[in-house]
Amino acid sequence: MKRVLFIYFSQSGQLEEIARSIAKPLLEDNDITVDFYEIKMVHAFPFPWTSDSFFNTFPETFKQIPEEIHPPAPAILNTAYDLIVLHYQVWYLSPSIPINSFLKSSYAKALLADKPVITVSGSRNMWALAQDKVKVLLHDVHATLVGNIALTDRHHNLISVVTIVDWMFSGIKRRAYGVFPMPGVAKKEIANADKYGKIIQPYLKKGTFGGLQNELVANGAVDYRFFLVSMDQKGNRMFGIWSSLIVRNPQKRTRLITLFKYYVVFAIYGVSPIVYLIELLLYPLLYFVKYRKEKKHYEGI
């Protein structure tokens, strides 16, 4: 009998849907026991968000400052799992505060130490550098990363900004203003995520995971886009400056966060299209200098 633990935090329910879709083939296997653990924060985050509450989480999210979480059930803490499937969202180009808080807790050390872990992210589109940060956190608790699945909103960057903001601030998954596409990971892609469970199943039963990531990638688990990774890198540099400025000046926090909000809008709609055109022109050169190596890195583990 193999035992698998699916860990997630979900406000809208999307990440839980993804987790249960991936788990479906494993739940149907009599030789596998599947448990689910939803991370619960002592200080709960609102959903839908207000603009103020959303932007106010920025400094602590990016600085990866943990908060207190409720402990997992004793039955989960006392079980020796053969595989952990860790689902996370990306907030401000970083793992969300609930996921960061869990991975920095004693519960993560108890559950993940010396265990194989598959990471699953559900994000708008920029997940790459957040995954690098999750890798560091997994290393710190002595877990072994054996696979990664990155599910995203496939629509154009500027379109997905509009749809995700409408979803976050309304709490309703809908076509924004009646003309935009549905936000988030596509319903069909979530339903078809059970294919990843089928891929994982034989590796779990064998107890060895060599070759798993290559098979996941071959089936669409990771979509590397050079421009999004480039924006992710540039955003991390600027977010580092902004978060440090806000944390160092608590008396000016409200004013600085308001300025940061306007900066984000300007960066997305003013700067990113220009950067995209420049990098598109330089793509033939940068492919050999940068992008080929990046693609290999983010499709691997």
C-alpha positions in Angstrom: 0.0 0.0 0.0 1.4 3.4 -1.1 0.3 6.6 0.7 0.2 10.0 -0.9 -0.5 13.4 0.7 -1.9 16.3 -1.4 -1.2 19.6 0.2 -2.8 22.9 -0.9 -4.1 26.3 0.0 -7.0 27.6 -2.0 -9.1 30.7 -1.7 -11.1 30.5 -4.9 -11.2 26.7 -5.0 -9.2 26.5 -8.2 -6.1 24.9 -6.7 -8.3 22.4 -4.8 -9.9 21.4 -8.1 -6.5 20.9 -9.7 -5.4 18.8 -6.7 -8.5 16.6 -6.9 -8.2 16.2 -10.6 -4.6 15.0 -10.4 -5.5 12.7 -7.5 -8.4 11.1 -9.3 -6.5 8.1 -10.8 -4.7 7.5 -7.5 -8.0 7.6 -5.6 -9.3 4.9 -8.0 -6.3 2.6 -7.3 -7.0 0.1 -4.4 -3.2 -0.1 -3.7 -2.9 3.7 -3.0 -4.3 5.7 -0.1 -4.7 9.4 -0.7 -5.0 12.1 1.9 -5.7 15.8 1.5 -4.4 18.6 3.8 -5.6 22.1 3.2 -3.4 24.7 4.9 -5.3 27.0 7.2 -4.0 30.3 8.4 -4.5 31.7 11.9 -4.9 35.1 10.2 -7.2 34.3 7.3 -6.8 36.2 4.0 -10.0 37.6 2.4 -11.6 36.4 -0.7 -12.7 38.3 -2.6 -9.9 40.7 -2.0 -10.2 44.4 -1.7 -7.5 46.5 -3.4 -6.1 47.7 -0.1 -5.9 44.2 1.4 -4.4 42.7 -1.7 -1.6 45.2 -2.1 -0.9 45.3 1.6 0.3 41.7 1.5 3.0 42.6 -1.0 6.0 43.3 1.2 5.6 40.3 3.5 4.9 38.0 0.5 7.9 39.0 -1.5 10.2 39.0 1.6 8.8 35.5 2.4 7.9 36.4 5.9 5.9 33.5 7.4 2.8 33.8 9.5 1.2 31.3 11.9 -0.7 28.4 10.5 -3.1 25.9 12.2 -1.4 22.4 12.6 -2.4 19.6 10.3 -4.5 16.8 11.8 -2.6 14.4 14.0 -3.5 11.5 11.7 -1.7 13.3 8.9 1.3 14.2 11.0 1.6 10.6 12.2 1.5 9.0 8.7 4.6 8.1 6.8 3.8 9.1 3.2 5.5 7.7 0.1 4.9 10.9 -1.9 3.9 14.5 -1.2 2.2 16.5 -3.9 2.5 20.2 -2.9 0.2 22.7 -4.6 0.8 26.4 -4.4 -0.2 29.8 -5.8 2.1 32.6 -6.9 1.6 35.9 -5.1 3.9 38.8 -6.2 6.3 36.5 -8.1 6.8 34.4 -4.9 5.1 31.5 -3.2 2.0 32.7 -1.4 2.2 33.5 2.3 0.2 30.4 3.3 2.6 28.1 1.3 5.7 29.9 2.5 4.4 29.8 6.1 3.8 26.1 5.8 7.2 25.3 4.3 9.0 27.3 7.0 7.0 25.5 9.8 7.9 22.5 11.9 5.0 20.7 10.3 6.7 20.8 6.9 9.9 19.4 8.4 7.9 16.5 10.0 6.0 15.7 6.8 8.5 16.4 4.0 11.9 15.5 5.4 13.5 12.7 3.2 10.3 12.5 1.1 9.8 12.8 -2.6 7.8 15.9 -3.5 6.0 16.9 -6.7 5.2 20.6 -6.9 2.1 21.9 -8.7 1.5 25.6 -9.2 -1.7 27.3 -10.4 -0.9 30.8 -11.5 -1.7 33.6 -13.9 1.5 33.0 -15.9 4.7 34.0 -14.1 5.7 30.9 -12.0 9.3 30.4 -12.8 11.2 32.3 -10.1 8.6 31.4 -7.5 9.4 27.8 -8.3 13.1 28.5 -7.7 12.1 29.9 -4.3 10.0 26.8 -3.5 13.0 24.7 -4.4 15.1 26.5 -1.7 12.4 26.0 0.9 12.1 22.3 0.0 15.9 21.9 0.3 15.7 23.6 3.7 13.3 20.9 5.0 15.4 18.1 3.4 12.7 17.1 0.9 13.5 15.7 -2.6 11.9 17.4 -5.5 11.0 14.7 -8.1 8.6 16.6 -10.4 7.0 19.9 -11.3 3.7 20.8 -12.9 3.0 24.5 -13.7 -0.6 25.2 -14.8 -1.3 28.7 -16.0 -3.8 31.0 -17.7 -2.9 30.6 -21.4 -4.3 34.0 -22.5 -2.1 37.0 -23.4 -0.4 38.6 -20.5 -2.3 41.9 -20.8 -5.6 40.2 -21.1 -5.1 37.8 -18.1 -4.3 40.8 -15.9 -7.8 42.2 -16.5 -9.5 38.9 -16.0 -7.6 37.9 -12.8 -8.1 41.3 -11.2 -11.9 41.0 -11.9 -12.0 37.5 -10.3 -9.9 38.5 -7.3 -11.9 41.6 -6.5 -15.4 40.3 -7.3 -15.0 36.7 -6.1 -16.8 35.5 -9.2 -15.2 33.5 -11.9 -16.8 35.2 -15.0 -16.1 36.8 -18.3 -15.0 40.3 -17.2 -17.2 43.0 -18.6 -18.9 40.4 -20.7 -16.2 40.4 -23.4 -13.0 38.9 -21.9 -12.3 35.2 -21.6 -12.7 33.3 -18.4 -9.9 33.9 -15.9 -7.5 31.4 -14.4 -6.5 27.9 -15.6 -8.9 26.7 -18.2 -11.7 24.4 -17.0 -10.8 21.8 -19.6 -7.1 21.9 -18.6 -8.1 21.3 -14.9 -10.4 18.4 -15.9 -7.6 16.9 -18.0 -5.0 17.2 -15.2 -5.9 13.7 -14.2 -3.4 12.7 -17.0 -0.6 13.8 -14.6 -2.0 11.4 -11.9 -1.9 8.6 -14.4 1.7 9.4 -15.2 2.7 9.6 -11.6 0.9 6.3 -10.7 3.5 3.8 -12.0 6.4 5.7 -10.6 4.8 5.8 -7.2 4.2 2.1 -7.3 7.8 1.4 -8.2 9.0 3.7 -5.5 11.4 5.5 -7.9 10.9 8.7 -9.8 13.7 8.9 -12.3 12.3 10.0 -15.6 9.1 11.3 -14.2 9.7 15.0 -15.0 10.6 14.2 -18.6 7.4 12.4 -19.0 5.4 15.2 -17.3 7.0 17.8 -19.6 6.3 15.7 -22.7 2.6 15.8 -21.7 2.4 19.6 -21.3 3.2 20.0 -17.6 5.5 22.9 -18.1 5.1 25.8 -20.6 8.3 27.8 -20.8 7.8 31.3 -22.3 11.0 33.3 -22.6 9.3 36.7 -22.3 7.4 35.8 -19.1 10.6 34.5 -17.5 12.4 37.7 -18.5 9.6 39.8 -17.0 9.7 37.6 -13.9 13.4 38.3 -13.5 13.0 42.1 -14.0 10.0 42.1 -11.7 11.9 40.4 -8.9 14.6 43.0 -9.0 12.1 45.9 -8.8 10.0 44.1 -6.2 13.1 43.6 -4.1 13.6 47.4 -4.1 10.0 48.2 -3.4 9.5 45.6 -0.6 12.7 46.7 1.2 11.6 50.4 1.0 8.2 49.6 2.5 9.5 47.4 5.2 12.2 49.9 6.2 9.6 52.7 6.4 6.6 51.4 8.3 5.4 54.9 9.1 5.0 55.6 5.4 3.6 52.1 4.5 0.2 53.3 3.3 1.6 55.9 1.0 4.4 53.7 -0.3 2.0 50.8 -1.0 -0.3 53.2 -3.0 2.7 54.3 -5.0 3.7 50.7 -5.6 0.2 50.0 -6.9 0.5 52.6 -9.6 4.0 51.4 -10.4 2.7 47.9 -11.0 0.0 49.1 -13.4 2.5 51.3 -15.3 5.0 48.4 -15.5 2.4 46.0 -16.9 0.8 48.3 -19.4 3.6 50.8 -20.1 6.9 49.0 -19.8 6.2 45.3 -20.6 5.0 45.8 -24.2 8.2 47.7 -25.0 10.4 45.1 -23.3 8.6 42.4 -25.2 9.2 44.0 -28.6 12.9 44.5 -27.8 13.4 40.9 -26.6 11.5 39.6 -29.6 13.9 41.4 -31.9 16.9 40.0 -29.9 15.5 36.5 -29.6 17.7 34.8 -32.2 20.8 36.0 -30.4 19.5 35.5 -26.8 18.3 32.0 -27.6 21.8 30.7 -27.7 23.1 33.0 -24.9 20.2 32.7 -22.5 16.9 31.1 -23.4 18.1 27.6 -24.3 19.7 27.2 -20.9 16.6 28.7 -19.1 14.3 26.4 -20.9 16.3 23.4 -19.8 16.4 24.7 -16.2 12.6 25.3 -15.9 11.6 22.2 -17.6 13.8 20.2 -15.2 13.8 19.9 -11.4 
